[in-house]
């Protein structure tokens, strides 16, 4: 399932610059939305209000994770890489759809 998700999200990443910008804007909304992505509960993110300190600050993401698929997999289900993580498995638990995960990754890659 993850392989198909990664392929689908990678294909989506090759969209036009305008579409990519729009997806990144949607991803930011999800990341800052306290009822959906809720990344600010644990992470400090530039432009976000009232960040948490449990997770690392989300900066310089594209250089930390040059492989987009790795970042998708982390958001989809970080427990596969780190069984002791407190990060919710956003994809496995259907907190975010595959499209929403892709949009969050598009946003994170702008940081």
Secondary structure, DSSP 4 states (H G I P E B T S, - for coil): -HHHHHHHHHHHTTS-HHHHHHHHHHHHHHHH-TTTT-GGGT---TT-SS--SSSPP--SHHHHT-SHHHHHHHHHHGGGT-TT--S--TTTTTSS-HHHHHHHHHHHTT-
